Amino acid sequence: MKRGSERKDIFHYLNNEDQPDKPSPPLKRLLDEGVLAIVAGSDTTSSALTSLAFLLVAHPPVLKRLQEEIDHYYPPGEDPCNAKHYRDMHYLTAVIHETLRLYPPVPSGMHRMVPHHGPGVMLGSYYVPAGTSIRLLARALARRRRRLPFSDALSKAPIANAQLGTKSEMAFVHNDGAFIPFSHGPANCVGKQLAMQEMRTVVCALLQKFDMWAREGWDVREYDRGFNDYFITTRPEVPVVLSVRT
């Protein structure tokens, strides 16, 4: 902390490095703020896992293939909470990414403001004056056909995009810049890696032990109808039936 931040990330601002005349806060307060910034993402992780469960029961072929990958790396007796194989589980990562693309936990994104003290900025061909507040809608951006394939085919998208099972298959032409569920740049989500680790752990632990399907009679269209944006999302219940795998 004494050396300062190497880039303008969250600790750059928590440490008052953007205000040279202001002293740094006590170390304990800095640590407390850092912990708060990470655990504040607990509800967004919960939202993502709910959406993931919905998409899996709505698309059984994806669920089956995901279970096959989990069985390969974590057969019975292997600890699915041990992260040693997560890096190699490309299909699991693809399913999580597709969930975050279709149902980002913060659909409307974060506000950003062009600094008041300056001439404004150019964003592509657009001039944005100083003092302008900007918000980039993560959900709308990720569903534009110009940016990502199958973006308007909601019922097919989880199957179409989550067929990416290996590194070579994942070299699919699309615009990565349109995928910003964790925001982007130095002010992006400080808990991104923790959230990804949590989601991988929960999915592996759940699907190693259980089969799952939607309750009979439940209309999967109810999920979209009840998915509401209040900065972070509120979701309808997903009535899932679990059965111990044999």
C-alpha positions as CSV (number, residue, x, y, z in Angstrom):
1,M,0.0,0.0,0.0
2,K,2.9,2.4,0.7
3,R,4.1,1.9,-2.9
4,G,0.7,2.7,-4.3
5,S,-1.3,1.0,-7.0
6,E,0.3,0.0,-10.3
7,R,-3.0,0.9,-12.0
8,K,-6.2,2.8,-11.2
9,D,-8.1,-0.1,-9.7
10,I,-10.4,-0.1,-6.7
11,F,-7.5,0.1,-4.2
12,H,-6.2,3.2,-6.1
13,Y,-9.4,5.0,-5.0
14,L,-9.8,3.3,-1.6
15,N,-6.3,4.4,-0.8
16,N,-7.1,8.0,-1.8
17,E,-4.4,8.0,-4.5
18,D,-6.7,10.1,-6.7
19,Q,-6.6,12.8,-4.0
20,P,-2.9,13.5,-3.3
21,D,-3.7,16.1,-0.5
22,K,-5.8,13.5,1.4
23,P,-4.1,11.1,3.7
24,S,-4.5,7.3,3.2
25,P,-7.0,5.7,5.4
26,P,-5.9,3.3,8.2
27,L,-4.9,-0.1,7.0
28,K,-7.8,-1.8,8.8
29,R,-10.4,0.4,7.2
30,L,-8.8,-0.3,3.8
31,L,-8.9,-4.0,4.4
32,D,-12.5,-3.8,5.6
33,E,-13.5,-1.9,2.5
34,G,-11.8,-4.4,0.3
35,V,-13.6,-7.3,2.0
36,L,-16.9,-5.5,1.6
37,A,-16.3,-4.9,-2.1
38,I,-15.9,-8.7,-2.5
39,V,-18.7,-10.0,-0.3
40,A,-21.1,-7.4,-1.8
41,G,-21.2,-9.7,-4.8
42,S,-23.0,-12.5,-3.0
43,D,-26.4,-11.6,-4.3
44,T,-25.2,-11.3,-7.9
45,T,-23.6,-14.8,-7.7
46,S,-26.9,-16.1,-6.3
47,S,-28.7,-14.6,-9.3
48,A,-26.3,-16.1,-11.8
49,L,-26.6,-19.6,-10.2
50,T,-30.4,-19.3,-10.3
51,S,-30.3,-18.4,-14.0
52,L,-27.9,-21.2,-14.7
53,A,-30.2,-23.8,-13.0
54,F,-33.1,-22.5,-15.1
55,L,-31.2,-22.8,-18.3
56,L,-30.0,-26.3,-17.5
57,V,-33.4,-27.7,-16.7
58,A,-34.8,-25.8,-19.8
59,H,-32.2,-27.5,-22.0
60,P,-31.6,-31.1,-20.9
61,P,-28.9,-31.8,-23.7
62,V,-26.7,-29.1,-22.2
63,L,-27.2,-30.5,-18.7
64,K,-26.3,-34.0,-19.9
65,R,-23.1,-32.8,-21.6
66,L,-22.1,-30.7,-18.6
67,Q,-22.6,-33.7,-16.3
68,E,-20.5,-35.8,-18.6
69,E,-17.6,-33.3,-18.3
70,I,-18.0,-33.2,-14.5
71,D,-18.0,-37.0,-14.3
72,H,-14.8,-37.1,-16.4
73,Y,-12.9,-34.7,-14.0
74,Y,-14.7,-35.5,-10.8
75,P,-15.9,-39.1,-10.7
76,P,-17.5,-40.5,-7.5
77,G,-15.0,-40.2,-4.7
78,E,-13.3,-37.1,-6.1
79,D,-13.8,-33.8,-4.3
80,P,-15.7,-31.5,-6.6
81,C,-14.7,-28.5,-4.4
82,N,-11.0,-29.1,-5.2
83,A,-10.4,-26.5,-7.9
84,K,-7.5,-28.5,-9.6
85,H,-9.5,-29.3,-12.7
86,Y,-11.6,-26.1,-13.2
87,R,-9.1,-24.6,-15.6
88,D,-9.5,-27.5,-18.0
89,M,-13.3,-27.6,-17.8
90,H,-14.0,-25.6,-20.9
91,Y,-17.7,-26.6,-21.3
92,L,-18.4,-25.6,-17.7
93,T,-16.9,-22.2,-18.4
94,A,-18.9,-21.9,-21.6
95,V,-22.1,-22.7,-19.8
96,I,-21.4,-20.1,-17.1
97,H,-20.4,-17.5,-19.6
98,E,-23.6,-18.1,-21.6
99,T,-25.7,-17.8,-18.5
100,L,-24.0,-14.4,-17.7
101,R,-24.5,-13.3,-21.3
102,L,-28.2,-14.0,-21.3
103,Y,-29.0,-13.1,-17.7
104,P,-26.3,-10.8,-16.3
105,P,-27.0,-10.1,-12.6
106,V,-26.6,-6.4,-13.2
107,P,-28.4,-6.0,-16.5
108,S,-28.3,-2.2,-16.7
109,G,-24.6,-2.0,-16.0
110,M,-22.8,0.6,-13.9
111,H,-22.8,4.4,-14.3
112,R,-19.7,6.1,-15.5
113,M,-19.1,9.8,-15.8
114,V,-16.8,11.7,-18.1
115,P,-14.5,13.9,-15.9
116,H,-15.8,17.4,-15.5
117,H,-12.3,18.8,-15.8
118,G,-11.5,18.1,-19.4
119,P,-12.6,18.5,-23.1
120,G,-14.8,15.4,-23.2
121,V,-14.0,12.1,-24.9
122,M,-14.6,10.4,-28.2
123,L,-16.2,6.9,-28.0
124,G,-15.8,5.6,-31.5
125,S,-17.4,8.2,-33.7
126,Y,-19.4,9.8,-30.9
127,Y,-18.3,12.8,-28.9
128,V,-19.3,12.7,-25.2
129,P,-19.1,16.1,-23.4
130,A,-17.4,16.5,-20.0
131,G,-19.7,15.7,-17.1
132,T,-21.9,13.3,-19.0
133,S,-23.2,10.3,-17.2
134,I,-23.0,7.1,-19.2
135,R,-24.5,3.6,-18.7
136,L,-23.8,0.7,-20.9
137,L,-26.6,-1.9,-20.8
138,A,-24.9,-5.3,-20.4
139,R,-27.9,-7.4,-21.3
140,A,-28.9,-5.4,-24.3
141,L,-25.4,-5.3,-25.7
142,A,-24.8,-9.0,-25.3
143,R,-28.0,-9.9,-27.2
144,R,-27.3,-7.9,-30.3
145,R,-26.8,-10.1,-33.3
146,R,-24.1,-7.8,-34.7
147,R,-21.9,-8.5,-31.6
148,L,-22.6,-12.1,-30.7
149,P,-24.0,-15.1,-32.6
150,F,-27.5,-16.5,-31.8
151,S,-28.1,-13.5,-29.6
152,D,-31.8,-13.2,-30.6
153,A,-32.6,-16.9,-30.4
154,L,-33.2,-17.2,-26.7
155,S,-34.6,-20.6,-26.8
156,K,-31.7,-22.0,-28.8
157,A,-28.8,-19.8,-27.5
158,P,-27.8,-21.9,-24.5
159,I,-27.4,-25.0,-26.6
160,A,-25.9,-23.2,-29.6
161,N,-23.3,-21.2,-27.7
162,A,-22.6,-23.8,-25.0
163,Q,-21.6,-26.4,-27.5
164,L,-18.1,-24.9,-27.2
165,G,-16.4,-27.8,-25.5
166,T,-12.7,-27.5,-26.3
167,K,-10.2,-24.7,-26.9
168,S,-10.2,-25.2,-30.6
169,E,-14.0,-25.2,-30.8
170,M,-14.0,-22.0,-28.7
171,A,-12.3,-20.1,-31.4
172,F,-15.7,-19.0,-32.6
173,V,-16.0,-15.6,-34.3
174,H,-17.7,-13.2,-32.0
175,N,-17.1,-9.8,-30.4
176,D,-15.7,-10.4,-26.9
177,G,-16.2,-6.7,-26.1
178,A,-19.9,-7.2,-26.1
179,F,-19.6,-9.6,-23.1
180,I,-19.3,-7.4,-20.0
181,P,-21.2,-9.0,-17.1
182,F,-18.4,-8.0,-14.7
183,S,-18.1,-4.5,-16.3
184,H,-14.7,-3.7,-17.9
185,G,-11.5,-1.8,-17.2
186,P,-9.9,-0.8,-13.9
187,A,-13.3,-0.3,-12.2
188,N,-14.6,-3.7,-13.1
189,C,-15.9,-6.2,-10.6
190,V,-13.2,-6.8,-7.9
191,G,-14.8,-10.2,-7.0
192,K,-14.9,-11.5,-10.6
193,Q,-12.5,-14.4,-10.0
194,L,-14.0,-15.3,-6.7
195,A,-17.5,-15.3,-8.3
196,M,-16.3,-17.6,-11.1
197,Q,-14.7,-19.9,-8.6
198,E,-17.8,-20.1,-6.5
199,M,-20.1,-20.9,-9.5
200,R,-17.8,-23.6,-10.7
201,T,-17.6,-25.1,-7.3
202,V,-21.4,-25.1,-6.7
203,V,-22.2,-26.5,-10.2
204,C,-19.6,-29.3,-9.9
205,A,-20.7,-30.2,-6.4
206,L,-24.4,-30.2,-7.3
207,L,-24.3,-32.1,-10.6
208,Q,-21.7,-34.7,-9.4
209,K,-24.3,-35.9,-6.9
210,F,-27.7,-35.1,-8.3
211,D,-29.8,-35.3,-11.5
212,M,-32.2,-32.3,-11.8
213,W,-35.2,-31.4,-13.9
214,A,-38.0,-28.8,-13.9
215,R,-41.1,-29.7,-11.9
216,E,-43.8,-31.1,-14.1
217,G,-46.3,-28.5,-15.3
218,W,-43.9,-25.5,-14.8
219,D,-43.8,-23.2,-17.8
220,V,-40.2,-22.2,-18.5
221,R,-41.4,-18.9,-19.9
222,E,-42.3,-17.8,-16.4
223,Y,-38.6,-17.2,-15.7
224,D,-38.3,-14.4,-18.3
225,R,-41.6,-12.9,-17.2
226,G,-40.4,-12.6,-13.6
227,F,-36.8,-11.5,-14.3
228,N,-36.8,-7.9,-13.1
229,D,-34.0,-5.3,-13.0
230,Y,-33.7,-3.3,-9.8
231,F,-30.0,-2.5,-10.5
232,I,-29.4,-6.1,-9.4
233,T,-32.1,-8.6,-10.4
234,T,-35.0,-10.2,-8.7
235,R,-35.8,-13.7,-10.1
236,P,-38.8,-15.9,-9.9
237,E,-38.5,-19.3,-8.2
238,V,-37.2,-22.1,-10.3
239,P,-39.0,-25.3,-9.2
240,V,-36.3,-27.9,-9.6
241,V,-36.6,-31.5,-8.7
242,L,-33.4,-33.2,-7.5
243,S,-32.7,-36.9,-7.4
244,V,-29.5,-38.6,-6.1
245,R,-27.5,-40.1,-8.9
246,T,-27.0,-43.8,-8.8
